[in-house]
């Protein structure tokens, strides 16, 4: 089954956020003895950071393409 490129990017960034947040959450719960809400918060925050970074890079590439087209 083929998906659009945008949907694939969303799924990849979601997976990256989940994996990073899970690692941070498990480290917080198991390593520091914090409660389970830290796990949920770390997953949500890491997904937010990953999506924000992805949006920034996409906007940067769009800006670079516009600048290149203006210089020609």
N, C-alpha and C positions, 0 to 999 in steps of 0.2 A: 504494500500500500504506500502510495506516494503522498507526501504532505507538501504544503507550500513552504517556501524557504523561511518565511516569517514564523510559521508555526514550529518549524524545526528549531529555529533559534530560541524561541520561547521555551520549548521543552528542554533544550540543552542548558539554558541558563537556569531554569528551574531545578534541573538535576544537580548542577554545580552548587547552587545555593543550598539545596537539601543536604548534599554530602558535606559541604563545609560547615553548615550549621549543626549537623549531627555530630561531627567530630568535636566541635567546640562545646556543644551541649553535653556530650558524654564526658568530656574532660571536666566540665564544670560540676556535673553531678557526681561522677565517680572520684575525681581527683580532689575536689575541694569540699565535697559533702553538701552541696547545695541541693535545693528541692527541684522537683521536676518541671516547675514553671520556667526555670532558667533554660532548660532544654528547648521548650517551645519558643521562648523569646529569642534565643540565639538562632534558631532555624529561621524565624520570620525576619529578623534583622539581617541575617546573611543573605537571604533571598532578596531583600530590599536593596542591599548594597550591590549585589551582583547585577540586578536589573538597572540600577542607577549607573553603574559603570558601563553597562552595555549601551544604554541610551546616550551617554556621553561620547562613547567611541563612534556610534553611528552618526551623531551630529557632527563630530569632528571630521569624519570621512565626507559627509555632505559638504561641509564648509571647504574642505580641501578641493573637492571636485568643482565647486563654484569658483574658487580662486584660480584654479588652473584654466577654467573656461574663459575667465575674464582676461587673462594674460595672453591669450592667443589672438 
